[in-house]
Amino acid sequence: MQQSKTKILFVCLGNICRSPLAETIMSDLIEKKNLTDKYEIDSAGILDYHEGEKADYRMRCHASFRGYDITHLSRPVQKSDFDKFDLIFGMDEQNIRDLQSIAQTDEQRQKIRRLIDYCDTFGRPTIPDPYYGGDDGFRLVIDMLEVACKNLLQELESK
Ligand code: 4NP
């Protein structure tokens, strides 16, 4: 019998830097481990400001240097995402607050998680928004999201 996929949504503010990168890194890991029949991965933004756009050029360049091809087009979070997805990861506390205000029921709110909880090795309170900063911020986000996605997949696979 075909088992249903675990559906994971990564969310940041604009869906052009952090969350499309998290989606790409997680999808790459899943593909490398031949687990594509077990997971469905997507990303979305709190804002609809960048809807339909590719990821930020700087994010795509830094990601490409590390071997990742971000193809996602930005889209805003929808109320229906809270029914479709099993786990919804925010990057920072404002994302978490925004997600909590979009969720309609306790069951939907229970799907919201902090991705920072999977990469505590960096000792930061949040996965920082690189949008208004320089190259170091983009590199840091890649480092953090690589650790977070690896730990997340390890935890899911150990269940
Ligand atoms: P992201 O970065 O949330 O990691 O995609 C941002 C992208 C765009 C904006 C802010 C953050 N913005 O204000 O347009």
Backbone and ligand atoms as CSV (ligand in chain L), in Angstrom:
chain,resi,resn,atom,element,x,y,z
A,1,MET,N,N,0.843,-1.197,0.000
A,1,MET,CA,C,0.000,0.000,0.000
A,1,MET,C,C,0.882,1.252,0.000
A,2,GLN,N,N,0.483,2.233,-0.800
A,2,GLN,CA,C,1.247,3.482,-0.871
A,2,GLN,C,C,1.028,4.295,0.408
A,3,GLN,N,N,2.143,4.661,1.131
A,3,GLN,CA,C,1.949,5.477,2.323
A,3,GLN,C,C,1.848,6.947,1.913
A,4,SER,N,N,1.104,7.735,2.731
A,4,SER,CA,C,0.957,9.145,2.341
A,4,SER,C,C,2.240,9.893,2.673
A,5,LYS,N,N,2.526,10.901,1.872
A,5,LYS,CA,C,3.775,11.644,2.031
A,5,LYS,C,C,3.693,12.587,3.226
A,6,THR,N,N,4.835,12.805,3.874
A,6,THR,CA,C,4.934,13.870,4.876
A,6,THR,C,C,5.151,15.174,4.110
A,7,LYS,N,N,4.264,16.127,4.341
A,7,LYS,CA,C,4.304,17.384,3.571
A,7,LYS,C,C,4.836,18.505,4.459
A,8,ILE,N,N,5.909,19.126,3.971
A,8,ILE,CA,C,6.603,20.143,4.769
A,8,ILE,C,C,6.623,21.466,4.004
A,9,LEU,N,N,6.226,22.540,4.693
A,9,LEU,CA,C,6.252,23.874,4.091
A,9,LEU,C,C,7.227,24.764,4.868
A,10,PHE,N,N,8.176,25.382,4.159
A,10,PHE,CA,C,9.093,26.350,4.777
A,10,PHE,C,C,8.575,27.749,4.468
A,11,VAL,N,N,8.572,28.597,5.499
A,11,VAL,CA,C,8.005,29.945,5.339
A,11,VAL,C,C,8.980,31.004,5.854
A,12,CYS,N,N,9.160,32.072,5.051
A,12,CYS,CA,C,9.882,33.262,5.518
A,12,CYS,C,C,9.061,34.485,5.120
A,13,LEU,N,N,9.642,35.662,5.203
A,13,LEU,CA,C,8.845,36.864,4.936
A,13,LEU,C,C,8.520,37.015,3.440
A,14,GLY,N,N,9.565,37.003,2.610
A,14,GLY,CA,C,9.349,37.320,1.190
A,14,GLY,C,C,9.281,36.116,0.265
A,15,ASN,N,N,9.695,34.944,0.780
A,15,ASN,CA,C,9.795,33.716,-0.041
A,15,ASN,C,C,10.715,33.925,-1.253
A,16,ILE,N,N,11.773,34.723,-1.042
A,16,ILE,CA,C,12.776,34.867,-2.107
A,16,ILE,C,C,14.197,34.625,-1.602
A,17,CYS,N,N,14.397,34.437,-0.286
A,17,CYS,CA,C,15.752,34.148,0.222
A,17,CYS,C,C,15.754,32.859,1.038
A,18,ARG,N,N,15.327,32.935,2.309
A,18,ARG,CA,C,15.526,31.801,3.218
A,18,ARG,C,C,14.664,30.586,2.880
A,19,SER,N,N,13.351,30.780,2.727
A,19,SER,CA,C,12.503,29.578,2.582
A,19,SER,C,C,12.679,28.856,1.242
A,20,PRO,N,N,12.884,29.563,0.110
A,20,PRO,CA,C,13.131,28.776,-1.121
A,20,PRO,C,C,14.460,28.032,-1.063
A,21,LEU,N,N,15.427,28.591,-0.317
A,21,LEU,CA,C,16.694,27.873,-0.136
A,21,LEU,C,C,16.473,26.635,0.738
A,22,ALA,N,N,15.722,26.790,1.833
A,22,ALA,CA,C,15.429,25.629,2.689
A,22,ALA,C,C,14.720,24.544,1.881
A,23,GLU,N,N,13.766,24.959,1.060
A,23,GLU,CA,C,13.041,23.991,0.202
A,23,GLU,C,C,14.029,23.251,-0.699
A,24,THR,N,N,14.966,23.992,-1.300
A,24,THR,CA,C,15.917,23.389,-2.242
A,24,THR,C,C,16.877,22.444,-1.529
A,25,ILE,N,N,17.403,22.884,-0.380
A,25,ILE,CA,C,18.356,22.045,0.361
A,25,ILE,C,C,17.660,20.754,0.819
A,26,MET,N,N,16.446,20.904,1.366
A,26,MET,CA,C,15.714,19.724,1.865
A,26,MET,C,C,15.382,18.782,0.711
A,27,SER,N,N,14.952,19.338,-0.408
A,27,SER,CA,C,14.609,18.496,-1.563
A,27,SER,C,C,15.843,17.763,-2.078
A,28,ASP,N,N,16.988,18.450,-2.084
A,28,ASP,CA,C,18.242,17.810,-2.520
A,28,ASP,C,C,18.604,16.637,-1.612
A,29,LEU,N,N,18.496,16.862,-0.298
A,29,LEU,CA,C,18.825,15.796,0.665
A,29,LEU,C,C,17.912,14.594,0.460
A,30,ILE,N,N,16.634,14.877,0.279
A,30,ILE,CA,C,15.638,13.811,0.112
A,30,ILE,C,C,15.912,13.017,-1.169
A,31,GLU,N,N,16.280,13.738,-2.213
A,31,GLU,CA,C,16.587,13.078,-3.485
A,31,GLU,C,C,17.829,12.194,-3.345
A,32,LYS,N,N,18.874,12.747,-2.695
A,32,LYS,CA,C,20.123,11.989,-2.533
A,32,LYS,C,C,19.909,10.724,-1.731
A,33,LYS,N,N,18.956,10.755,-0.796
A,33,LYS,CA,C,18.697,9.585,0.044
A,33,LYS,C,C,17.573,8.707,-0.523
A,34,ASN,N,N,17.175,8.987,-1.770
A,34,ASN,CA,C,16.109,8.197,-2.421
A,34,ASN,C,C,14.824,8.136,-1.593
A,35,LEU,N,N,14.430,9.284,-1.048
A,35,LEU,CA,C,13.240,9.317,-0.200
A,35,LEU,C,C,12.099,10.137,-0.822
A,36,THR,N,N,12.185,10.363,-2.147
A,36,THR,CA,C,11.216,11.272,-2.778
A,36,THR,C,C,9.770,10.753,-2.707
A,37,ASP,N,N,9.607,9.450,-2.519
A,37,ASP,CA,C,8.234,8.931,-2.411
A,37,ASP,C,C,7.653,9.162,-1.011
A,38,LYS,N,N,8.483,9.657,-0.076
A,38,LYS,CA,C,8.015,9.837,1.307
A,38,LYS,C,C,7.718,11.282,1.688
A,39,TYR,N,N,8.239,12.227,0.913
A,39,TYR,CA,C,8.118,13.636,1.329
A,39,TYR,C,C,7.665,14.534,0.186
A,40,GLU,N,N,6.923,15.574,0.560
A,40,GLU,CA,C,6.596,16.648,-0.382
A,40,GLU,C,C,7.034,17.965,0.280
A,41,ILE,N,N,7.823,18.746,-0.438
A,41,ILE,CA,C,8.431,19.949,0.137
A,41,ILE,C,C,8.032,21.161,-0.697
A,42,ASP,N,N,7.705,22.268,-0.002
A,42,ASP,CA,C,7.361,23.509,-0.707
A,42,ASP,C,C,7.780,24.674,0.189
A,43,SER,N,N,7.675,25.881,-0.331
A,43,SER,CA,C,7.946,27.062,0.496
A,43,SER,C,C,6.977,28.168,0.110
A,44,ALA,N,N,6.843,29.140,1.013
A,44,ALA,CA,C,5.910,30.246,0.785
A,44,ALA,C,C,6.348,31.429,1.640
A,45,GLY,N,N,5.759,32.603,1.354
A,45,GLY,CA,C,6.105,33.810,2.088
A,45,GLY,C,C,4.911,34.390,2.819
A,46,ILE,N,N,5.196,35.136,3.872
A,46,ILE,CA,C,4.129,35.870,4.553
A,46,ILE,C,C,3.607,36.973,3.618
A,47,LEU,N,N,4.521,37.641,2.913
A,47,LEU,CA,C,4.151,38.722,1.992
A,47,LEU,C,C,3.801,38.159,0.609
A,48,ASP,N,N,2.921,38.884,-0.103
A,48,ASP,CA,C,2.687,38.511,-1.508
A,48,ASP,C,C,3.440,39.450,-2.455
A,49,TYR,N,N,4.291,40.288,-1.869
A,49,TYR,CA,C,4.966,41.357,-2.604
A,49,TYR,C,C,5.804,40.829,-3.774
A,50,HIS,N,N,6.406,39.661,-3.607
A,50,HIS,CA,C,7.306,39.106,-4.635
A,50,HIS,C,C,6.672,37.957,-5.409
A,51,GLU,N,N,5.353,37.858,-5.338
A,51,GLU,CA,C,4.644,36.719,-5.938
A,51,GLU,C,C,5.050,36.517,-7.407
A,52,GLY,N,N,5.381,35.288,-7.755
A,52,GLY,CA,C,5.734,34.947,-9.140
A,52,GLY,C,C,7.193,35.176,-9.482
A,53,GLU,N,N,7.948,35.818,-8.540
A,53,GLU,CA,C,9.366,36.104,-8.820
A,53,GLU,C,C,10.249,34.913,-8.465
A,54,LYS,N,N,11.385,34.821,-9.196
A,54,LYS,CA,C,12.426,33.872,-8.792
A,54,LYS,C,C,13.021,34.334,-7.471
A,55,ALA,N,N,13.786,33.454,-6.833
A,55,ALA,CA,C,14.493,33.840,-5.603
A,55,ALA,C,C,15.434,35.007,-5.905
A,56,ASP,N,N,15.737,35.777,-4.857
A,56,ASP,CA,C,16.650,36.921,-4.962
A,56,ASP,C,C,17.945,36.497,-5.684
A,57,TYR,N,N,18.386,37.355,-6.583
A,57,TYR,CA,C,19.566,37.034,-7.399
A,57,TYR,C,C,20.778,36.684,-6.529
A,58,ARG,N,N,20.970,37.466,-5.443
A,58,ARG,CA,C,22.130,37.206,-4.557
A,58,ARG,C,C,22.007,35.828,-3.916
A,59,MET,N,N,20.783,35.487,-3.508
A,59,MET,CA,C,20.569,34.171,-2.885
A,59,MET,C,C,20.844,33.063,-3.887
A,60,ARG,N,N,20.387,33.262,-5.129
A,60,ARG,CA,C,20.609,32.223,-6.147
A,60,ARG,C,C,22.094,32.070,-6.460
A,61,CYS,N,N,22.839,33.187,-6.489
A,61,CYS,CA,C,24.277,33.120,-6.776
A,61,CYS,C,C,25.024,32.391,-5.674
A,62,HIS,N,N,24.762,32.780,-4.426
A,62,HIS,CA,C,25.455,32.118,-3.308
A,62,HIS,C,C,25.081,30.638,-3.242
A,63,ALA,N,N,23.801,30.352,-3.473
A,63,ALA,CA,C,23.341,28.959,-3.431
A,63,ALA,C,C,24.007,28.158,-4.551
A,64,SER,N,N,24.082,28.746,-5.720
A,64,SER,CA,C,24.667,28.061,-6.872
A,64,SER,C,C,26.141,27.729,-6.604
A,65,PHE,N,N,26.841,28.647,-5.944
A,65,PHE,CA,C,28.246,28.427,-5.588
A,65,PHE,C,C,28.397,27.205,-4.676
A,66,ARG,N,N,27.352,26.933,-3.911
A,66,ARG,CA,C,27.367,25.773,-2.995
A,66,ARG,C,C,26.661,24.560,-3.598
A,67,GLY,N,N,26.284,24.653,-4.880
A,67,GLY,CA,C,25.727,23.480,-5.575
A,67,GLY,C,C,24.223,23.372,-5.578
A,68,TYR,N,N,23.518,24.457,-5.212
A,68,TYR,CA,C,22.053,24.404,-5.158
A,68,TYR,C,C,21.443,25.268,-6.259
A,69,ASP,N,N,20.440,24.713,-6.938
A,69,ASP,CA,C,19.736,25.428,-8.002
A,69,ASP,C,C,18.324,25.738,-7.489
A,70,ILE,N,N,18.099,26.996,-7.130
A,70,ILE,CA,C,16.783,27.372,-6.580
A,70,ILE,C,C,15.861,27.733,-7.753
A,71,THR,N,N,14.824,26.931,-7.969
A,71,THR,CA,C,13.918,27.170,-9.105
A,71,THR,C,C,12.539,27.676,-8.662
A,72,HIS,N,N,12.304,27.664,-7.362
A,72,HIS,CA,C,10.986,28.049,-6.828
A,72,HIS,C,C,10.608,29.481,-7.225
A,73,LEU,N,N,9.327,29.698,-7.482
A,73,LEU,CA,C,8.796,31.049,-7.701
A,73,LEU,C,C,7.986,31.444,-6.465
A,74,SER,N,N,8.228,32.672,-6.005
A,74,SER,CA,C,7.616,33.135,-4.756
A,74,SER,C,C,6.094,33.058,-4.787
A,75,ARG,N,N,5.542,32.654,-3.663
A,75,ARG,CA,C,4.087,32.660,-3.511
A,75,ARG,C,C,3.752,32.932,-2.047
A,76,PRO,N,N,2.632,33.584,-1.795
A,76,PRO,CA,C,2.257,33.828,-0.400
A,76,PRO,C,C,1.639,32.590,0.253
A,77,VAL,N,N,1.751,32.513,1.573
A,77,VAL,CA,C,1.083,31.448,2.332
A,77,VAL,C,C,-0.430,31.591,2.147
A,78,GLN,N,N,-1.104,30.448,2.017
A,78,GLN,CA,C,-2.571,30.435,1.899
A,78,GLN,C,C,-3.154,29.745,3.124
A,79,LYS,N,N,-4.370,30.085,3.442
A,79,LYS,CA,C,-5.043,29.392,4.564
A,79,LYS,C,C,-5.081,27.882,4.318
A,80,SER,N,N,-5.262,27.498,3.033
A,80,SER,CA,C,-5.369,26.066,2.707
A,80,SER,C,C,-4.057,25.313,2.960
A,81,ASP,N,N,-2.921,26.046,3.031
A,81,ASP,CA,C,-1.644,25.381,3.339
A,81,ASP,C,C,-1.697,24.700,4.707
A,82,PHE,N,N,-2.502,25.275,5.601
A,82,PHE,CA,C,-2.574,24.712,6.956
A,82,PHE,C,C,-3.353,23.395,6.985
A,83,ASP,N,N,-4.125,23.130,5.942
A,83,ASP,CA,C,-4.778,21.818,5.815
A,83,ASP,C,C,-3.875,20.852,5.067
A,84,LYS,N,N,-3.244,21.368,4.019
A,84,LYS,CA,C,-2.447,20.484,3.153
A,84,LYS,C,C,-1.174,19.966,3.843
A,85,PHE,N,N,-0.427,20.865,4.523
A,85,PHE,CA,C,0.904,20.491,5.032
A,85,PHE,C,C,0.827,19.928,6.450
A,86,ASP,N,N,1.770,19.022,6.756
A,86,ASP,CA,C,1.834,18.408,8.085
A,86,ASP,C,C,2.673,19.260,9.030
A,87,LEU,N,N,3.726,19.876,8.489
A,87,LEU,CA,C,4.657,20.680,9.299
A,87,LEU,C,C,4.922,21.982,8.562
A,88,ILE,N,N,4.854,23.104,9.285
A,88,ILE,CA,C,5.060,24.419,8.679
A,88,ILE,C,C,6.141,25.131,9.488
A,89,PHE,N,N,7.299,25.348,8.855
A,89,PHE,CA,C,8.460,25.897,9.563
A,89,PHE,C,C,8.650,27.369,9.252
A,90,GLY,N,N,8.674,28.198,10.298
A,90,GLY,CA,C,9.023,29.607,10.157
A,90,GLY,C,C,10.507,29.801,10.456
A,91,MET,N,N,11.062,30.877,9.904
A,91,MET,CA,C,12.499,31.153,10.053
A,91,MET,C,C,12.807,32.038,11.261
A,92,ASP,N,N,11.870,32.922,11.606
A,92,ASP,CA,C,12.121,33.821,12.744
A,92,ASP,C,C,10.820,34.028,13.520
A,93,GLU,N,N,10.943,34.741,14.630
A,93,GLU,CA,C,9.783,34.873,15.534
A,93,GLU,C,C,8.623,35.627,14.884
A,94,GLN,N,N,8.943,36.597,14.031
A,94,GLN,CA,C,7.855,37.323,13.359
A,94,GLN,C,C,7.108,36.386,12.410
A,95,ASN,N,N,7.861,35.514,11.710
A,95,ASN,CA,C,7.198,34.509,10.847
A,95,ASN,C,C,6.256,33.653,11.688
A,96,ILE,N,N,6.737,33.240,12.868
A,96,ILE,CA,C,5.920,32.363,13.720
A,96,ILE,C,C,4.645,33.095,14.147
A,97,ARG,N,N,4.791,34.363,14.551
A,97,ARG,CA,C,3.606,35.139,14.958
A,97,ARG,C,C,2.637,35.298,13.787
A,98,ASP,N,N,3.176,35.596,12.613
A,98,ASP,CA,C,2.316,35.771,11.436
A,98,ASP,C,C,1.598,34.469,11.086
A,99,LEU,N,N,2.336,33.360,11.144
A,99,LEU,CA,C,1.717,32.064,10.835
A,99,LEU,C,C,0.612,31.754,11.844
A,100,GLN,N,N,0.893,32.067,13.113
A,100,GLN,CA,C,-0.119,31.786,14.143
A,100,GLN,C,C,-1.384,32.598,13.907
A,101,SER,N,N,-1.201,33.800,13.349
A,101,SER,CA,C,-2.395,34.619,13.118
A,101,SER,C,C,-3.144,34.188,11.851
A,102,ILE,N,N,-2.479,33.510,10.939
A,102,ILE,CA,C,-3.172,33.020,9.724
A,102,ILE,C,C,-3.908,31.705,10.022
A,103,ALA,N,N,-3.305,30.874,10.896
A,103,ALA,CA,C,-3.923,29.574,11.220
A,103,ALA,C,C,-5.311,29.799,11.828
A,104,GLN,N,N,-6.251,28.908,11.499
A,104,GLN,CA,C,-7.644,29.090,11.908
A,104,GLN,C,C,-8.029,28.254,13.122
A,105,THR,N,N,-7.333,27.129,13.302
A,105,THR,CA,C,-7.739,26.209,14.371
A,105,THR,C,C,-6.518,25.790,15.183
A,106,ASP,N,N,-6.757,25.206,16.357
A,106,ASP,CA,C,-5.653,24.708,17.191
A,106,ASP,C,C,-4.872,23.632,16.445
A,107,GLU,N,N,-5.589,22.783,15.723
A,107,GLU,CA,C,-4.921,21.712,14.959
A,107,GLU,C,C,-3.950,22.331,13.942
A,108,GLN,N,N,-4.373,23.397,13.302
A,108,GLN,CA,C,-3.494,24.066,12.320
A,108,GLN,C,C,-2.316,24.731,13.029
A,109,ARG,N,N,-2.580,25.358,14.181
A,109,ARG,CA,C,-1.496,26.045,14.918
A,109,ARG,C,C,-0.434,25.048,15.388
A,110,GLN,N,N,-0.859,23.831,15.681
A,110,GLN,CA,C,0.097,22.822,16.163
A,110,GLN,C,C,1.074,22.375,15.085
A,111,LYS,N,N,0.802,22.715,13.849
A,111,LYS,CA,C,1.718,22.334,12.758
A,111,LYS,C,C,2.896,23.301,12.637
A,112,ILE,N,N,2.825,24.447,13.319
A,112,ILE,CA,C,3.845,25.494,13.174
A,112,ILE,C,C,5.068,25.163,14.039
A,113,ARG,N,N,6.239,25.251,13.418
A,113,ARG,CA,C,7.507,24.937,14.100
A,113,ARG,C,C,8.539,26.015,13.803
A,114,ARG,N,N,9.573,26.066,14.673
A,114,ARG,CA,C,10.708,26.985,14.463
A,114,ARG,C,C,11.864,26.193,13.840
A,115,LEU,N,N,12.332,26.587,12.658
A,115,LEU,CA,C,13.433,25.835,12.032
A,115,LEU,C,C,14.734,26.017,12.816
A,116,ILE,N,N,14.856,27.143,13.540
A,116,ILE,CA,C,16.072,27.396,14.331
A,116,ILE,C,C,16.290,26.282,15.364
A,117,ASP,N,N,15.230,25.610,15.779
A,117,ASP,CA,C,15.364,24.538,16.774
A,117,ASP,C,C,16.176,23.359,16.234
A,118,TYR,N,N,16.422,23.340,14.938
A,118,TYR,CA,C,17.184,22.240,14.329
A,118,TYR,C,C,18.620,22.630,14.007
A,119,CYS,N,N,19.013,23.863,14.303
A,119,CYS,CA,C,20.403,24.252,14.003
A,119,CYS,C,C,20.993,25.077,15.144
A,120,ASP,N,N,20.806,24.596,16.374
A,120,ASP,CA,C,21.256,25.354,17.542
A,120,ASP,C,C,22.777,25.475,17.633
A,121,THR,N,N,23.497,24.758,16.792
A,121,THR,CA,C,24.966,24.839,16.836
A,121,THR,C,C,25.456,26.257,16.542
A,122,PHE,N,N,24.640,27.081,15.911
A,122,PHE,CA,C,25.074,28.425,15.562
A,122,PHE,C,C,24.786,29.436,16.677
A,123,GLY,N,N,24.129,28.985,17.731
A,123,GLY,CA,C,23.895,29.840,18.893
A,123,GLY,C,C,23.133,31.112,18.597
A,124,ARG,N,N,22.329,31.103,17.573
A,124,ARG,CA,C,21.556,32.305,17.234
A,124,ARG,C,C,20.093,32.086,17.584
A,125,PRO,N,N,19.377,33.165,17.885
A,125,PRO,CA,C,17.977,32.986,18.264
A,125,PRO,C,C,17.056,32.778,17.078
A,126,THR,N,N,17.570,33.015,15.853
A,126,THR,CA,C,16.682,33.009,14.697
A,126,THR,C,C,17.499,32.756,13.426
A,127,ILE,N,N,16.826,32.408,12.345
A,127,ILE,CA,C,17.527,32.319,11.055
A,127,ILE,C,C,17.415,33.703,10.422
A,128,PRO,N,N,18.533,34.448,10.414
A,128,PRO,CA,C,18.449,35.882,10.113
A,128,PRO,C,C,18.102,36.176,8.663
A,129,ASP,N,N,17.348,37.252,8.502
A,129,ASP,CA,C,16.941,37.704,7.175
A,129,ASP,C,C,18.156,38.335,6.477
A,130,PRO,N,N,18.613,37.773,5.357
A,130,PRO,CA,C,19.820,38.313,4.702
A,130,PRO,C,C,19.522,39.452,3.730
A,131,TYR,N,N,18.230,39.786,3.540
A,131,TYR,CA,C,17.804,40.633,2.424
A,131,TYR,C,C,18.472,42.002,2.411
A,132,TYR,N,N,18.598,42.627,3.592
A,132,TYR,CA,C,19.155,43.987,3.623
A,132,TYR,C,C,20.641,44.004,3.965
A,133,GLY,N,N,21.270,42.824,4.032
A,133,GLY,CA,C,22.682,42.762,4.429
A,133,GLY,C,C,23.603,42.393,3.279
A,134,GLY,N,N,24.830,41.997,3.638
A,134,GLY,CA,C,25.845,41.682,2.638
A,134,GLY,C,C,26.035,40.191,2.421
A,135,ASP,N,N,27.129,39.863,1.723
A,135,ASP,CA,C,27.394,38.471,1.333
A,135,ASP,C,C,27.466,37.513,2.528
A,136,ASP,N,N,28.043,37.996,3.639
A,136,ASP,CA,C,28.191,37.116,4.806
A,136,ASP,C,C,26.851,36.585,5.284
A,137,GLY,N,N,25.830,37.428,5.211
A,137,GLY,CA,C,24.492,37.028,5.660
A,137,GLY,C,C,23.934,35.892,4.810
A,138,PHE,N,N,24.183,35.953,3.517
A,138,PHE,CA,C,23.699,34.892,2.633
A,138,PHE,C,C,24.446,33.589,2.902
A,139,ARG,N,N,25.768,33.719,3.124
A,139,ARG,CA,C,26.562,32.500,3.409
A,139,ARG,C,C,26.129,31.875,4.724
A,140,LEU,N,N,25.873,32.737,5.720
A,140,LEU,CA,C,25.446,32.220,7.033
A,140,LEU,C,C,24.118,31.468,6.911
A,141,VAL,N,N,23.188,32.034,6.146
A,141,VAL,CA,C,21.888,31.378,5.979
A,141,VAL,C,C,22.055,29.997,5.331
A,142,ILE,N,N,22.949,29.896,4.357
A,142,ILE,CA,C,23.181,28.583,3.727
A,142,ILE,C,C,23.727,27.603,4.770
A,143,ASP,N,N,24.731,28.059,5.542
A,143,ASP,CA,C,25.314,27.186,6.582
A,143,ASP,C,C,24.237,26.711,7.554
A,144,MET,N,N,23.416,27.663,8.015
A,144,MET,CA,C,22.397,27.317,9.016
A,144,MET,C,C,21.351,26.371,8.431
A,145,LEU,N,N,20.916,26.646,7.216
A,145,LEU,CA,C,19.844,25.826,6.637
A,145,LEU,C,C,20.343,24.433,6.265
A,146,GLU,N,N,21.614,24.315,5.912
A,146,GLU,CA,C,22.151,22.969,5.637
A,146,GLU,C,C,22.086,22.112,6.904
A,147,VAL,N,N,22.499,22.693,8.029
A,147,VAL,CA,C,22.468,21.942,9.295
A,147,VAL,C,C,21.026,21.626,9.680
A,148,ALA,N,N,20.163,22.649,9.586
A,148,ALA,CA,C,18.768,22.468,10.016
A,148,ALA,C,C,18.075,21.376,9.194
A,149,CYS,N,N,18.259,21.405,7.878
A,149,CYS,CA,C,17.565,20.422,7.027
A,149,CYS,C,C,18.100,19.018,7.288
A,150,LYS,N,N,19.418,18.918,7.469
A,150,LYS,CA,C,20.014,17.598,7.753
A,150,LYS,C,C,19.440,17.043,9.062
A,151,ASN,N,N,19.404,17.878,10.104
A,151,ASN,CA,C,18.892,17.425,11.401
A,151,ASN,C,C,17.398,17.111,11.338
A,152,LEU,N,N,16.661,17.930,10.610
A,152,LEU,CA,C,15.221,17.697,10.484
A,152,LEU,C,C,14.947,16.359,9.802
A,153,LEU,N,N,15.644,16.102,8.697
A,153,LEU,CA,C,15.411,14.850,7.973
A,153,LEU,C,C,15.824,13.645,8.831
A,154,GLN,N,N,16.942,13.826,9.547
A,154,GLN,CA,C,17.396,12.743,10.440
A,154,GLN,C,C,16.315,12.434,11.489
A,155,GLU,N,N,15.750,13.481,12.058
A,155,GLU,CA,C,14.709,13.266,13.072
A,155,GLU,C,C,13.469,12.595,12.469
A,156,LEU,N,N,13.063,13.046,11.300
A,156,LEU,CA,C,11.874,12.462,10.679
A,156,LEU,C,C,12.102,10.997,10.327
A,157,GLU,N,N,13.302,10.693,9.868
A,157,GLU,CA,C,13.609,9.315,9.455
A,157,GLU,C,C,13.816,8.384,10.643
A,158,SER,N,N,14.097,8.961,11.826
A,158,SER,CA,C,14.334,8.107,13.001
A,158,SER,C,C,13.021,7.724,13.680
A,159,LYS,N,N,11.899,8.304,13.210
A,159,LYS,CA,C,10.602,8.027,13.866
A,159,LYS,C,C,10.024,6.708,13.419
L,1,4NP,P1,P,13.195,36.324,2.932
L,1,4NP,O1,O,13.934,37.753,2.755
L,1,4NP,O2,O,12.075,36.534,3.924
L,1,4NP,O3,O,14.271,35.439,3.468
L,1,4NP,O4,O,12.701,35.939,1.552
L,1,4NP,C1,C,13.202,38.920,2.449
L,1,4NP,C2,C,12.861,39.179,1.151
L,1,4NP,C3,C,12.158,40.338,0.829
L,1,4NP,C4,C,11.831,41.228,1.824
L,1,4NP,C5,C,12.182,40.985,3.135
L,1,4NP,C6,C,12.856,39.815,3.445
L,1,4NP,N1,N,11.133,42.438,1.496
L,1,4NP,O5,O,10.926,43.254,2.410
L,1,4NP,O6,O,10.771,42.641,0.337
